[in-house]
Every structure is written in structure tokens, then in C-alpha cells.
Amino acid sequence: MKDDRLYLIHIRECIERIDSYVTGEDKQKFLDSTLIQDAVLRNLQVLAESTQRLSDAVKESAGEVDWFKIAGFRNVLVHDYLGIDVEQVWNILEKDLPELKRHIEKLLQ
């Protein structure tokens, strides 16, 4: 769990950074700001990479998380960056990231 804990902390830190970039901002501000988009996308990429390094035991203990989907999103961020839909990213920030944060916090307890 030692290495897993480091990756979980890293994932939490990425989420906290993303939160700091978008807290108090609305969707339009996000869509208009390439600076915020770049910061968010980079942290999503790093976050997703860290999830791939978690052990199977940790992933199984949080089976509600779609780890495969996160890995697939990372591949889009890295390899299909011209196809990124920033509106979809905003939806991920609003709907999926808070849920992931809750699971990561639970795993860190």
C-alpha cells in the first residue's frame, strides 16, 4: 500500500489543483480560457497516469470507480489531443471529478 498511497496522494493533489483553477469560475470562463483549460488538462493527464499505477488490489477496493474509463481518457488527452471536447471536459469536472475525489479520500483513510 506504500506506493499506492503515494499515487493516491498524487491523484488528490491533481484534483485539488484542478479545483483551485475552476472554483468560482463558470463554464463560459472555462471555455474562453485556454490557460485554465491547459492547466486542467495537464492535471487530468497526470491524475489519469497515476491511476494506472495503482495496484489491482486498490482498484478492486474501489470497484465503483471506472478505472478503465479513466485510462481511456488519459489516452485521449495524450494521443488524441486535437479531438478533446472542452465542453465534455467541463462535464467531467462537474460530475465525475467530485465523485473520484470522494473515492480517493476514502482510500486514503
Buried (B, 14 or more C-beta within 10 A) or exposed (E): EEEBEEBBEBBBBBBEBBBEBBEEBEBEEBBEBEEBBEBBBBBBBBBBBBBEEBEEEBBEBBEEBEBEEBEEBBEBBEEEEEEBEBEEBBEBBEEBBEEBBEBBEEBEE
